[in-house]
Amino acid sequence: MLKNISIRHANRLDVLDILSWRNDPKVIRGAIDKVPIEFKNHVNWFENQLKNKTLFLAHLDNRPLGVVSFTEEAKGSYSWSFYVVPEQQGKGNGVPLMELGLLIARNILGADRLQGEVQHTNRRSKDLHNRLGFIHILNDNNLAIYIKALK
Ligand SMILES: CC(C)(COP(=O)(O)OP(=O)(O)OC[C@H]1O[C@@H](n2cnc3c(N)ncnc32)[C@H](O)[C@@H]1OP(=O)(O)O)[C@@H](O)C(=O)NCCC(=O)NCCS
């Protein structure tokens, strides 16, 4: 069954929700730095994401579903980070969220290459990158690096 998912740019009203999700143990578990994020650091990151228009919030039936953010590493080459909000994890929302992220990368940001950096222990995220056609290029210390050409 098709899910009623929408996605929009994050705005300043989302700052506290996004901080609480970033600091939830179920999201921290998949993060590269597995430490809680301080308010000041979060606000700096958040303002930078708003300035670059690279932070997106997805909803399922008008309830928050997940967050996708991008960083332009080189011209046209982006890395991404995403999570399903804690209460919506484990219900099959990973693929739809990532597919929306891919659409945004391609059609809104104009990216021609997308990279995901995944903790070796994050089996779910590694499976999802494989399912969406990313290529596993190398292991960097504790990270698996996945890339996908978008054009
Ligand atoms: C990684 C992450 C995005 C995956 O999203 P998710 O919603 O938890 O994953 P899904 O529900 O789509 O899939 C997870 C499992 O639920 C199963 N599942 C449960 N109900 C399902 C349903 N209704 N439909 C499809 N799959 C379902 C899937 O088969 C899958 O099984 P698996 O654990 O054997 O792989 C999410 O767990 C997350 O945000 N984690 C924390 C942050 C993170 O790791 N981000 C990625 C950093 S690279």
The ligand as a Tripos MOL2 file, in Angstrom:
@<TRIPOS>MOLECULE
LIG
   48    50     1     0     0
SMALL
NO_CHARGES

@<TRIPOS>ATOM
      1 C1         18.5320    3.0530    9.5970 C.3       1 LIG1
      2 C2         17.0970    3.5190    9.6150 C.3       1 LIG1
      3 C3         16.9440    4.7820    8.7730 C.3       1 LIG1
      4 C4         16.2140    2.4120    9.0080 C.3       1 LIG1
      5 O1         14.8690    2.8080    9.0900 O.3       1 LIG1
      6 P1         13.8030    1.8510    9.8030 P.3       1 LIG1
      7 O2         12.4870    2.5190    9.6730 O.co2     1 LIG1
      8 O3         14.2670    1.5130   11.1570 O.co2     1 LIG1
      9 O4         13.9370    0.5740    8.9010 O.3       1 LIG1
     10 P2         12.7830   -0.2700    8.2010 P.3       1 LIG1
     11 O5         11.6230   -0.4130    9.1050 O.co2     1 LIG1
     12 O6         12.5280    0.2840    6.8790 O.co2     1 LIG1
     13 O7         13.4830   -1.6450    8.0590 O.3       1 LIG1
     14 C5         13.9330   -2.2440    9.2450 C.3       1 LIG1
     15 C6         13.3460   -3.6080    9.4530 C.3       1 LIG1
     16 O8         11.9520   -3.5400    9.6960 O.3       1 LIG1
     17 C7         11.3100   -4.5410    8.8860 C.3       1 LIG1
     18 N1          9.9160   -4.1470    8.7760 N.ar      1 LIG1
     19 C8          9.1010   -4.0780    9.8220 C.ar      1 LIG1
     20 N2          7.8800   -3.7000    9.4250 N.ar      1 LIG1
     21 C9          7.9280   -3.5300    8.1100 C.ar      1 LIG1
     22 C10         6.9730   -3.1510    7.1320 C.ar      1 LIG1
     23 N3          5.7230   -2.8520    7.4530 N.pl3     1 LIG1
     24 N4          7.3710   -3.0480    5.8580 N.ar      1 LIG1
     25 C11         8.6450   -3.3250    5.5190 C.ar      1 LIG1
     26 N5          9.5770   -3.6820    6.4070 N.ar      1 LIG1
     27 C12         9.2290   -3.7980    7.6940 C.ar      1 LIG1
     28 C13        12.1750   -4.5780    7.6800 C.3       1 LIG1
     29 O9         12.0610   -5.8120    6.9990 O.3       1 LIG1
     30 C14        13.5660   -4.4630    8.2780 C.3       1 LIG1
     31 O10        13.9990   -5.7000    8.7580 O.3       1 LIG1
     32 P3         15.5230   -5.9330    9.1440 P.3       1 LIG1
     33 O11        15.7640   -5.2950   10.4640 O.co2     1 LIG1
     34 O12        15.6330   -7.4030    9.1800 O.co2     1 LIG1
     35 O13        16.3760   -5.2870    8.0850 O.co2     1 LIG1
     36 C15        16.5730    3.7730   11.0700 C.3       1 LIG1
     37 O14        16.6630    2.5870   11.8120 O.3       1 LIG1
     38 C16        17.3010    4.8740   11.7710 C.2       1 LIG1
     39 O15        16.9530    6.0200   11.6010 O.2       1 LIG1
     40 N6         18.2970    4.5190   12.5900 N.am      1 LIG1
     41 C17        19.0360    5.4750   13.4110 C.3       1 LIG1
     42 C18        19.8470    6.4630   12.6070 C.3       1 LIG1
     43 C19        20.6240    5.8060   11.5040 C.2       1 LIG1
     44 O16        21.1890    4.7340   11.6790 O.2       1 LIG1
     45 N7         20.6780    6.5040   10.3590 N.am      1 LIG1
     46 C20        21.4670    6.0690    9.2280 C.3       1 LIG1
     47 C21        22.8680    6.5690    9.3840 C.3       1 LIG1
     48 S1         23.8520    6.0550    7.9980 S.3       1 LIG1
@<TRIPOS>BOND
     1     1     2 1
     2     2     3 1
     3     2     4 1
     4     2    36 1
     5     4     5 1
     6     5     6 1
     7     6     7 2
     8     6     8 1
     9     6     9 1
    10     9    10 1
    11    10    11 2
    12    10    12 1
    13    10    13 1
    14    13    14 1
    15    14    15 1
    16    15    16 1
    17    15    30 1
    18    16    17 1
    19    17    18 1
    20    17    28 1
    21    18    19 ar
    22    18    27 ar
    23    19    20 ar
    24    20    21 ar
    25    21    22 ar
    26    21    27 ar
    27    22    23 1
    28    22    24 ar
    29    24    25 ar
    30    25    26 ar
    31    26    27 ar
    32    28    29 1
    33    28    30 1
    34    30    31 1
    35    31    32 1
    36    32    33 2
    37    32    34 1
    38    32    35 1
    39    36    37 1
    40    36    38 1
    41    38    39 2
    42    38    40 1
    43    40    41 1
    44    41    42 1
    45    42    43 1
    46    43    44 2
    47    43    45 1
    48    45    46 1
    49    46    47 1
    50    47    48 1
@<TRIPOS>SUBSTRUCTURE
     1 LIG1         1 GROUP 0 **** ****
